[in-house]
Each structure stands twice: as structure tokens, then as C-alpha cells.
């Protein structure tokens, strides 16, 4: 019995309380207070053990998205009281973007920072943002994503195993090439243009009279340098950070695609959380998004200044109307194949 009297109580997963010879008075109150506090904490967190999450990001160290995703990891641990710890893997070290999207969908990874372009073939609603000129500008894109249309897109992605927690800025994509400025659709005629692997992007180039060349992003610099492709299209930071401006010195501000990036979570992992934990995860992602957008604006300006200083020829396109008119078959074909998405397209276009 003496040994038994010396045993201490302990909290375990089932909250077992070892016996005390005297459980009244002060000791009872102390134990009760500890139990109430522990139960309250675990009720908030929704789990009695820490979860180790892994996250994917294609961008390099110092890039706005990389900094923001590291901040998300930090905020996630802070806001969940250490119950969720996220280890980020940057620079695409865990595989290509399409592979990482599948890993998050299937639960091999819990978090990913993805462009919606490669998600489009998986979730039809997400593909809407890849329609050329669907957004008036970047602020319009965010107004759409934060409204009813954004909810429809999110629901479509969630049905495929990806839940968007926050939207990141990826700027506007414009044409660049090694030979001449692009001012009219005719300037694209006959040009071999690298695009992301999405039928909408290929259709866009084809309708402009060009030859679309889908290829991995990592291959573009060499393809431009050797003439395998004549041009490509991307935003300012990507054009600058990859060195593409060194081999394609004409940048034409078509701004034909404004495609957001998301912080996405595996649907099963997120849905298994308590409501309080879900709120904490969402708040962490939203705060990281605010940081990313701020850093993006700074980086975008710095990238433009750098390439202009290097001698790149930048041209505004005075009239984008002919480009937009050329996209009518792209829209018609898309809506013929996806008639259920016509209300979503119209809602986006009607959003001020």
C-alpha cells in the first residue's frame, strides 16, 4: 500500500487518474482544475496529439510565395498551440507541380501552394480562371475570388480533394519573345510559344495564329536560347528570376492571363479538424496571403526595373480588343464542353 500511496496522478489520452489516499480538499481542487484546463485546451484543438504536416512549393528561397509559406507554417503552429506543425519543402523538391497536386489530393502531402492553371484539368470550376481576359485586372480577380464566384470555384476544387485556404497573387501573364514586340494578334502568327499544359492555353495561342508548345517550366530557358520556341508568356518576377529576359528581350503587356495561386489543403485532413482548428488554419493562411500580396507588389516592381535596366524592350498594347475578339472561339468551345459552367463565367464577367 505504501508504494501505491506514492503514485502520482497523470493525464493520458483517456484521462485516467491514479488513486490518491486522500482526494479531498486542496488536492481534489488542484486535480479538478488541471483536468478542466486540459479538457478545455483539447476541446479547442480537437486532437490530443500534434499533427505533422508537409507542404509543397515550387518557388525558390526569397520568392514572395516562399516567404509567405514559411510565415504560414509559423502562424499555423502558433494559432493551433503547436497541435499542427507544418514543414515546408520549397523549390519543387518533392516533385513537379502536377505530381504535388495529386499528392495533396490523395493525402501524401497536406499542403500545397499551387497555380490554378494545372488544377484546371482536374476541377472544371478552377479552369474558368484560365479563360483569356476573363479578369479585367488583378484587383478584379480578387473581388471575384472573395465573392460568390470564388465560393463556386472553391467548392469545385473541394470536391476533388483540394480546399483553397487563401489566394495568392501571381500577377498578370504577358507575352515575351526574342524577335519583335507583340502589338496585334497578327504578331503572334507563326510564332512558337511555350504554354503551360492546359488545353485553354494551347487554344489561346492557336486562335492567335501561333503554335502552342506545352513544356515544363524548367525547360523554357534553354528552349528560348536554342530557338526550340520563339517565345513564352509569364509574369514579371518569373520572367526576371529565371533569366528568360536574357534570351527573350521583348516583353509585351498583353496581360492575357491573370491566374491566382492558392494555399490548398487536403480535404480529408482539413475536414477531420474541429471547427476551432479549421478557423485557426484559415486565419493562418489568410494572414500569409496578406503578406504574400504585399511582397508580390514589391517584387513585381523590382523585377520590371531590373529587366528594363538590362535593356529589355517593353511595350504597352494600345488596343487589346482584337486579342479579346480572337478568344471568342475559345469561350464557345469551353462552354460547349462545360455548359454547367456558363453561370459561373457570366457571374465573373458581371462582377465589378
Buried (B, 14 or more C-beta within 10 A) or exposed (E): EEEEEEEEBEBEEEEEEEEBEEEEEEEEEEBEEEBEEEEEEBEBBBBBEBBEBBBBBBBEEEBBBBBBBBBBBBBBBEBBBEBBBBEBBBEBEBBBBBBBBBBBBEEBBBBBBBBBBBBBBBBBBBBBBBBBBBBBEBEBBBBBBEEEBBEBBBEBBBEBBBBBBBBBBBBBBBBBBBEBBBBBBEBBEEBBBBBBBBBBBBBBBBBBBBBBBEBEBEEBBEBBBEEBBBBBBBBBBBBBBBEBBBBBBBBBBBBBBBBBBBBBBBBEBBEEBBEBBBEBBBBBBBBBBEBBBEBBBEBBEEBBEBBEEEEBEBBEBEEBEEBBEBBEEBBEBBBEEBEEBEEBBEBBBEBE
